[in-house]
């Protein structure tokens, strides 16, 4: 696995939204203002950076999962999210992240994650104002996909492009080049900001892309629902995952509720760690100045799950919600909200 936090140098201002108030981190609700922070510089080419090919999409071994999308960057490059800037992460004065960022080279091709129709090309996506060169997403492309989920339409967003290779209303297939990695908008370095939107092509309708992007073959994803003793969401708690085979650690922080952050309809999660080789892992969470721990098995090609509730500790049973149909639902095209 590549360590993308080796030596912080470039400053990246991503397609994020600054809070109206920095006084309460727990009640994060983003506003359209961008925010600048330091993005770690990738280190040397890792010895263990190789990953298996992705599962073919759509992929779902259980009725609860929905790995419908391929990666927007080709497999011969770093095509996984930067671990320190996951969906729902909070940076500095209450800034939340509504997608994942992939640290790609300037000019690298950006590919459509699934078949669909291009519904936005160019500046102004965040503000929904065509041609707005002050828009923090910079040059962006949005795709309305041929399939939906729970009777709602699905969209993907690709932001901060250097140039586009798509036209409005164009039909695209998985893997078609729709643009090139850039640093336009609220950013000072090249990367791809990738979002999954459900129901409406809006900043307020984002969901965690790591639950929608197909993992490498033989690898899986962990989702968790972390609560306090009273059963309330425990925001910004550190979750550490340790492979019992390799001793490698993976860390993510929980996200809060409200704002533009939305939990999955089934998992109702507030933390996700993707791209995990299958195997047994130890989960550590600090609670009441003590480290609580349990073990979880990451299964290949699917989402493993845990809950944590303060002093009550962990459970690893799946949520007892009605199961969902994992087959993408074909939806007819209708006029979109973007002209």
C-alpha positions as CSV (number, residue, x, y, z in Angstrom):
1,X,0.0,0.0,0.0
2,X,1.3,3.5,-0.8
3,X,1.9,5.9,2.0
4,X,0.5,9.2,0.6
5,X,1.3,11.2,3.6
6,X,5.1,11.0,3.4
7,X,6.2,14.6,3.0
8,X,3.7,17.4,3.0
9,X,4.6,20.1,0.5
10,X,2.0,21.2,-2.0
11,X,-1.0,23.2,-0.8
12,X,-4.3,22.0,-2.3
13,X,-7.5,23.8,-2.0
14,X,-10.1,21.2,-2.9
15,X,-13.7,21.3,-3.9
16,X,-14.8,21.7,-0.2
17,X,-17.2,24.0,1.6
18,X,-16.2,26.2,4.6
19,X,-18.4,26.2,7.6
20,X,-20.5,29.2,8.4
21,X,-19.3,28.9,11.9
22,X,-16.0,27.3,13.2
23,X,-17.2,27.3,16.8
24,X,-18.8,23.9,16.8
25,X,-17.2,21.1,14.9
26,X,-19.9,18.6,15.8
27,X,-22.6,20.4,13.9
28,X,-20.9,20.8,10.6
29,X,-22.9,22.3,7.7
30,X,-20.8,23.4,4.8
31,X,-21.3,26.7,2.8
32,X,-20.2,27.4,-0.8
33,X,-16.9,29.0,0.3
34,X,-13.8,26.9,-0.5
35,X,-11.1,26.2,2.1
36,X,-7.3,25.8,1.7
37,X,-5.2,23.2,3.5
38,X,-2.0,21.2,2.9
39,X,-2.2,18.0,0.9
40,X,0.5,15.4,1.6
41,X,3.0,14.9,-1.2
42,X,3.2,11.3,-2.4
43,X,6.4,9.5,-1.4
44,X,8.7,7.4,-3.5
45,X,7.3,4.6,-5.7
46,X,6.1,2.0,-3.2
47,X,7.3,-1.6,-3.3
48,X,3.9,-2.8,-2.3
49,X,1.9,-0.3,-4.4
50,X,0.7,-3.0,-6.8
51,X,-3.0,-3.9,-6.6
52,X,-5.1,-6.5,-8.2
53,X,-7.5,-5.5,-11.0
54,X,-10.9,-4.2,-10.0
55,X,-14.0,-6.3,-9.9
56,X,-16.1,-5.9,-13.1
57,X,-19.0,-3.5,-12.6
58,X,-21.7,-3.6,-11.5
59,X,-20.4,-5.8,-8.7
60,X,-22.3,-6.9,-5.5
61,X,-21.9,-10.2,-3.8
62,X,-24.7,-9.3,-1.3
63,X,-28.0,-7.6,-1.6
64,X,-26.7,-4.8,0.6
65,X,-23.8,-3.7,-1.6
66,X,-23.6,-1.5,-4.7
67,X,-20.2,-1.3,-6.3
68,X,-21.5,0.2,-9.5
69,X,-18.6,2.4,-10.5
70,X,-15.1,1.9,-11.9
71,X,-12.2,4.2,-10.9
72,X,-11.9,7.5,-12.9
73,X,-8.2,7.0,-13.2
74,X,-6.5,4.1,-15.0
75,X,-5.1,1.1,-13.1
76,X,-1.5,1.9,-14.3
77,X,-1.5,4.9,-12.0
78,X,-2.5,5.7,-8.4
79,X,-6.3,5.3,-8.7
80,X,-7.4,5.0,-5.1
81,X,-8.5,7.8,-2.7
82,X,-6.0,9.7,-0.6
83,X,-6.4,8.1,2.8
84,X,-6.0,11.4,4.8
85,X,-8.9,13.1,2.8
86,X,-11.8,10.7,2.8
87,X,-15.4,11.5,2.4
88,X,-16.8,13.3,5.5
89,X,-13.4,14.3,6.8
90,X,-13.2,17.6,8.7
91,X,-10.2,19.9,8.2
92,X,-9.3,22.8,10.3
93,X,-12.2,25.2,11.0
94,X,-15.0,22.7,10.3
95,X,-14.6,22.0,6.6
96,X,-16.2,18.8,5.4
97,X,-15.2,16.8,2.3
98,X,-18.1,15.6,0.0
99,X,-16.1,13.3,-2.2
100,X,-12.8,11.5,-2.4
101,X,-9.5,12.8,-4.0
102,X,-7.3,10.8,-6.2
103,X,-3.7,12.1,-6.5
104,X,-3.2,11.9,-10.2
105,X,-0.6,13.5,-12.5
106,X,-1.4,16.7,-14.4
107,X,-2.9,15.8,-17.7
108,X,-3.7,12.2,-16.8
109,X,-6.9,11.0,-18.6
110,X,-10.1,11.0,-16.5
111,X,-12.5,8.3,-17.4
112,X,-16.3,7.8,-17.0
113,X,-17.0,5.6,-14.0
114,X,-20.1,4.0,-15.7
115,X,-22.4,4.5,-18.7
116,X,-24.6,7.5,-18.9
117,X,-25.3,11.0,-20.3
118,X,-23.1,14.0,-19.7
119,X,-25.2,16.7,-17.9
120,X,-22.5,19.2,-17.0
121,X,-19.3,20.4,-18.7
122,X,-17.2,23.3,-17.7
123,X,-17.2,25.9,-14.9
124,X,-19.9,26.6,-12.4
125,X,-21.0,23.1,-11.2
126,X,-20.9,23.8,-7.4
127,X,-22.8,27.1,-7.8
128,X,-25.0,25.7,-10.6
129,X,-24.0,28.8,-12.6
130,X,-22.6,27.9,-16.1
131,X,-19.4,29.7,-16.9
132,X,-18.7,30.9,-13.3
133,X,-14.9,30.9,-13.2
134,X,-15.0,31.6,-9.5
135,X,-16.6,28.2,-8.9
136,X,-14.5,26.1,-6.4
137,X,-14.9,22.9,-8.5
138,X,-13.1,24.5,-11.4
139,X,-13.7,22.8,-14.8
140,X,-15.9,19.8,-14.1
141,X,-18.0,17.1,-15.7
142,X,-21.1,15.5,-14.3
143,X,-22.7,12.3,-15.6
144,X,-26.3,11.1,-15.1
145,X,-26.1,7.3,-15.2
146,X,-28.2,4.8,-17.0
147,X,-29.2,3.1,-13.7
148,X,-30.4,4.3,-10.4
149,X,-30.7,3.2,-6.8
150,X,-33.9,2.9,-4.7
151,X,-35.9,4.6,-7.5
152,X,-33.5,7.6,-7.5
153,X,-31.1,8.7,-10.2
154,X,-27.3,8.4,-9.8
155,X,-24.7,11.0,-10.8
156,X,-20.9,11.1,-10.7
157,X,-18.8,14.3,-10.6
158,X,-15.2,14.8,-11.7
159,X,-13.8,18.2,-10.7
160,X,-10.7,20.3,-11.1
161,X,-10.0,19.3,-14.7
162,X,-7.4,20.9,-16.9
163,X,-9.5,20.4,-20.0
164,X,-12.6,18.4,-20.9
165,X,-13.1,15.8,-23.6
166,X,-16.9,15.7,-23.4
167,X,-19.9,17.7,-24.6
168,X,-23.2,18.3,-23.0
169,X,-25.8,15.5,-23.6
170,X,-23.0,13.3,-25.0
171,X,-23.5,9.5,-24.4
172,X,-20.5,7.9,-22.7
173,X,-19.5,4.4,-21.7
174,X,-17.4,3.1,-18.9
175,X,-13.8,4.0,-19.5
176,X,-14.4,6.8,-22.0
177,X,-12.0,9.7,-21.5
178,X,-14.1,12.7,-20.4
179,X,-11.3,15.1,-19.4
180,X,-7.8,15.5,-18.1
181,X,-6.5,16.0,-14.6
182,X,-5.9,19.7,-13.7
183,X,-5.8,22.2,-10.9
184,X,-8.6,24.5,-11.8
185,X,-11.0,26.0,-9.2
186,X,-10.2,26.0,-5.5
187,X,-7.0,24.0,-5.7
188,X,-3.3,24.7,-6.2
189,X,-2.3,21.2,-7.3
190,X,-3.5,18.5,-9.7
191,X,-5.9,15.8,-8.5
192,X,-9.4,14.5,-9.2
193,X,-12.2,15.3,-6.8
194,X,-14.8,12.5,-7.4
195,X,-18.3,12.4,-6.0
196,X,-21.3,10.1,-6.1
197,X,-24.7,11.9,-5.9
198,X,-28.0,10.2,-5.4
199,X,-31.4,11.6,-6.3
200,X,-30.3,15.0,-7.6
201,X,-27.2,16.5,-9.1
202,X,-26.5,18.7,-6.1
203,X,-23.8,19.3,-3.6
204,X,-26.3,18.3,-0.8
205,X,-26.9,14.8,-2.3
206,X,-23.4,13.2,-2.0
207,X,-22.7,9.8,-0.6
208,X,-19.4,8.1,0.3
209,X,-17.8,7.0,-3.0
210,X,-15.8,4.2,-1.3
211,X,-19.1,2.3,-0.9
212,X,-19.8,2.7,-4.7
213,X,-16.3,2.2,-6.3
214,X,-15.5,-1.4,-7.1
215,X,-12.6,-2.7,-4.9
216,X,-9.6,-4.6,-6.2
217,X,-10.3,-8.4,-6.7
218,X,-9.9,-10.2,-3.4
219,X,-10.1,-7.0,-1.4
220,X,-13.0,-5.5,0.5
221,X,-14.4,-2.4,2.3
222,X,-15.2,-1.8,6.0
223,X,-18.1,0.4,7.1
224,X,-18.9,1.4,10.6
225,X,-21.5,3.0,12.7
226,X,-19.8,4.7,15.7
227,X,-22.0,6.0,18.5
228,X,-21.7,7.3,22.1
229,X,-23.3,5.8,25.2
230,X,-26.6,7.5,24.4
231,X,-26.8,6.2,20.9
232,X,-25.9,9.5,19.3
233,X,-23.4,9.8,16.4
234,X,-19.9,10.1,17.7
235,X,-18.2,12.5,15.2
236,X,-14.5,12.7,14.4
237,X,-13.4,9.7,16.4
238,X,-10.3,8.0,15.2
239,X,-10.8,4.4,14.0
240,X,-7.6,2.4,13.6
241,X,-7.6,-0.9,11.6
242,X,-4.6,-3.2,11.9
243,X,-4.1,-6.2,9.7
244,X,-3.3,-9.3,11.8
245,X,-1.3,-10.7,8.9
246,X,0.9,-7.8,7.8
247,X,0.5,-5.5,10.8
248,X,-0.3,-2.6,8.5
249,X,-2.5,0.1,9.9
250,X,-5.3,2.0,8.3
251,X,-6.8,5.0,10.0
252,X,-10.0,7.0,9.3
253,X,-12.1,9.5,11.3
254,X,-15.8,9.3,11.7
255,X,-18.0,12.0,10.1
256,X,-20.9,13.7,11.7
257,X,-24.5,14.0,10.7
258,X,-26.3,16.7,8.7
259,X,-25.0,19.1,6.2
260,X,-24.0,17.7,2.8
261,X,-22.8,14.4,4.4
262,X,-25.3,11.5,3.9
263,X,-25.0,8.0,5.3
264,X,-25.7,5.0,3.1
265,X,-29.5,4.0,3.2
266,X,-28.6,0.5,4.4
267,X,-25.3,0.8,6.4
268,X,-26.2,4.1,8.0
269,X,-22.4,4.4,8.5
270,X,-20.3,7.3,9.7
271,X,-16.9,5.8,8.8
272,X,-15.6,3.9,5.8
273,X,-12.2,2.4,5.0
274,X,-11.9,1.0,1.5
275,X,-9.4,-1.0,-0.5
276,X,-8.5,-3.5,2.2
277,X,-6.9,-6.9,1.4
278,X,-9.2,-9.7,2.7
279,X,-8.2,-11.0,6.1
280,X,-8.6,-10.5,9.8
281,X,-8.2,-7.0,11.3
282,X,-8.2,-5.6,14.8
283,X,-10.3,-2.4,15.2
284,X,-9.2,0.1,17.9
285,X,-11.3,3.0,19.1
286,X,-10.4,5.2,22.1
287,X,-13.3,5.7,24.5
288,X,-13.2,7.2,28.0
289,X,-9.4,7.3,27.8
290,X,-9.2,3.6,27.1
291,X,-8.7,1.8,23.8
292,X,-11.6,-0.5,23.0
293,X,-10.9,-3.2,20.4
294,X,-12.5,-6.1,18.5
295,X,-11.7,-8.1,15.4
296,X,-13.4,-8.1,12.1
297,X,-13.0,-10.2,9.0
298,X,-12.7,-8.3,5.7
299,X,-14.4,-10.4,3.1
300,X,-13.4,-10.2,-0.6
301,X,-15.6,-8.1,-2.9
302,X,-18.0,-6.9,-0.3
303,X,-18.6,-4.6,2.7
304,X,-17.8,-5.8,6.2
305,X,-19.5,-3.9,9.0
306,X,-19.3,-3.0,12.7
307,X,-21.0,-0.9,15.2
308,X,-19.6,0.7,18.3
309,X,-21.6,2.2,21.2
310,X,-19.4,3.7,23.9
311,X,-19.0,1.5,27.0
312,X,-21.1,-1.2,25.3
313,X,-18.3,-1.8,22.9
314,X,-18.6,-3.5,19.4
315,X,-20.9,-5.6,17.4
316,X,-20.1,-7.0,14.0
317,X,-23.6,-8.0,12.9
318,X,-25.1,-6.4,9.8
319,X,-27.8,-3.8,10.2
320,X,-31.3,-5.2,10.7
321,X,-32.8,-3.0,8.0
322,X,-34.8,-4.4,5.0
323,X,-32.4,-5.7,2.4
324,X,-32.1,-3.9,-0.9
325,X,-32.1,-5.0,-4.5
326,X,-28.4,-4.7,-5.6
327,X,-29.1,-4.8,-9.3
328,X,-28.9,-1.3,-10.8
329,X,-32.4,-0.2,-11.8
330,X,-32.7,1.0,-15.4
331,X,-34.2,4.5,-15.6
332,X,-35.4,6.4,-18.7
333,X,-33.6,9.7,-19.5
334,X,-35.5,12.8,-18.6
335,X,-34.5,16.5,-18.8
336,X,-32.0,17.3,-16.1
337,X,-31.8,20.2,-13.8
338,X,-28.7,21.6,-15.7
339,X,-29.6,23.3,-19.0
